[in-house]
Amino acid sequence: METMEPVIGLEIHAQLNTRTKLFCACPTEFGAVPNTNVCEVCTGQPGALPRMNGKALELAAKAGLALGSAVNRESLFSRKNYFYPDLPNGFQTSQLDPPICQGGSLTLELGDGTEKTVRLNRIHMEDDAGKCLHDEKRGLSLVDLNRAGTPLIEIVTEPDLSSASEAVNFLKKLHALLVRLGVTKGRMEEGEFRCDVNISLKPKGSPVLGTRAEIKNLNSFKFVGQAIEYEIERQTGVYGRGGSVSQETLHFDSEKGETRSLRSKEEAHDYRYFPQPDLPPVEISGELLARLRETLPPTPEEAKKRLVALGLKPRQAELLLERPGAPEYFHEAHKIDDDAPRIYSLMEELFLPACQKEGLDPSDSLFAPPKLAALAKLLRDGTVGRRKAQELFPDFFAKGSDPSEAVRSGNLSQITDPSELLPMVEKVAGAFEKEAKKFLSGEEKILSFLVGQVMKESRGRACPKTSAELMKNHVKERFAGAAKETV
Amino acid sequence: MPAIDEKTALAIAKLARLDLREGLAPGTEEAELKKLVEEFGKIVGYMDILGEVDTEGVEPLYSPMVEPRPPREDAPFTAAAKDADARGAKGAPGKPESSGDPDASFDPDDPDSSAKEDRARWILDDAPMTFGRYFTVPKVV
C-alpha cells in the first residue's frame, strides 16, 4: 500500500469577550440559574427583533486584523436553518457570504526549527445555541437558553495541517493570541474555545484529497491531539483493509479515547442558508478599523525587536515576553527611567518573582511602573545599595510604596558622603587597631572585616565601596609609622 | 418553474419536521400526497414571477432599511433600562441603553422580584411545558 498522509483542517469557535449577547442585552455570564439570562430575542419570541452588539463586531474584526485577514467593510448575516430544542429560532444566525473576515494566516514554529504557515479561509460571526440536558427517567429533554445568542467567531483554516501535534501547536498559538488580544477569555472548560477537526488521508504527494470525516466539539488541546491520532489510525486501518472512508460526522468519546459516528452524509443537514431579513448588512467604518489596528499589540517578533532596540539582550527580551503583562510594565517604567538594563534586572530579580508568588498580573500590582523606575534611579545614584534594595523590596511591593519617598522619609538611604563616613571609619580603626595593623602588613582580606564593622556602626547604611576606600587611606595615614616600627 | 416532485416535497417536509401522511385515512395517502405536491408546486411557481424581473446589473438588496442602524452598546439590561424602555425613553442610537449599576439585573433568587421585572419568568410561564426553571420537550436523543 502507498504511504498515506493526513490532511487536517480546523474550525474553531471562540466565544467573544462581551458582557451581553450578540443580538440582545442579556448577560453572557457562565453558570447562571437556568433560563434567567433570557429575553424575547434570544428565546425566539415572535416579532422580537435582533440588534447587533457593537463590541462583538469590534472583537471579530480585531481577530481578523491580528491574523492578517481582509476585513470586509460590509458583511451579511444569514439564517442557517435546522431544528433542535436548544435552538429556539429554528435557525442559527451566522454569516455565509460575505463573512466579516476572509483569508489570513498564522505561522507555526515546528519542532525541527522550520516554520509552517497555516492559511485561514475565513472568520465569521454567529450566535451560540442553548444547552440540553436529557432526563432519561422522565423521558424529557430539559432546555436552558442562557447560552443561546452568545456571540462566537468561527475561524476556519485551510487543510494545511498534517499531524496531531501541528494541530495542537496551532490551536495553542491561536488561543494565546486571541486571549492576549482580549477577543475571547478562552476558558476551555467553560466551552469558550472549542474546535471541530476535519481529517482525511491521501496518498503521499498526491494533490487529490481523500474523503474527510469531521470530529465535532473538542474542548481541550489534549482531546484534539488524541482524537486526531485515533482518527488517523482508524482511517489508515480502513484503507489498509481495502475499504473506503465514508463522509461522516464523528463524536470523540474522551473516556474511551475513540471516535464514534454521529451522522452519515445521507443524514447530513441541509441548512438552506438565506440572508437574515431582520438584520441590515453589517457595516464597519474605516475609522473604526484604523482605531482597532492601533490597539493591536505588536507581534512577538516586533515586540522583541522593540525591546532589544531599547538595550535589552535578545534572551532578556524573550524572557520578558514570556510573562503576560511584563513587557507592558517594562515599557511603562522605561518611559520614566530609560535605564533599560537596570529596569530589566529589577523586574527579573525582584518584581516578577514577587508577582508570581502572589499570583498577580504585573498590571495589577500596587508597585506600579513609576515606582520601579524610581528604585532604578536610587540604585544608579548609589542612594540605595543592591542589598538594601533587596531587603526593602518586599515591603515596597506589598504596600506599593514609592521608594524615593520611603528613602526620603525613612532615612534608609546609603551613606556615601565621606565626611559622614569618616568619623565611623576612625572609630572602627581605633577600636580594632590590631586588625588595622595586620591589614597594613599585607593581610588584605582583613579589610572586609573592618568595613563590616563600619557597616555595623552605620546600621547597614554605609556605602561599602566608599567605606573601604576611606578605611584603606585612614589606616595607612594613622598607622604607617607604627607598622614600620613593628616590622 | 422548478419542478417540485414528490421526492423534493418529502425531503422538505422532513427538514420541517412535518409528517405529510399523518392523520390521513388509509388508502387516501397517495392521492392526498399528490394533491399536496401539486399545491406546493403552484406556490413555488407563483414565486417564480419574481424571476421574470430583469435584474441584470442590479446590486443585490439584502435589506430594505435605508438608514444605517448603528450597533448596540455592550451593556446588559438593568431594571432602570427596562423601565426606560417601557416608557419609550430609549437612548439615542449608539448611546448605552443602560444607566447606573449594570450588575443590578434581575435576581432569580429574590422572591420580591416582581413578574414585571422578570422577563425570563414571563417567557417560562408562556412555555407549553417546563420543569423547574427549564423548558422541557420530549426527549430528543
Interface residues (C-beta under 8 A of the other chain):
Chain A: T18 R19 T20 A25 C26 P27 A32 V33 P34 N35 T36 N37 V38 C39 E40 T43 Q45 R51 M52 N53 G54 K55 A56 L57 L76 N81 F83 Y84 P85 C132 L133 H134 D135 E136 R138 G139 L140 S141 L142 V143 D144 L145 D270 R272 P275 P277 L279 P280 P281 E283
Chain B: A11 L15 A16 R17 Y62 S63 M65 P68 R69 P70 P71 R72 E73 D74 A75 P76 F77 A81 G94 E97 S98 P102 S105 F106 P108 D109 R119 A120 I123 L124 F131 G132 R133 Y134 F135 T136 V137 P138 K139 V140 V141
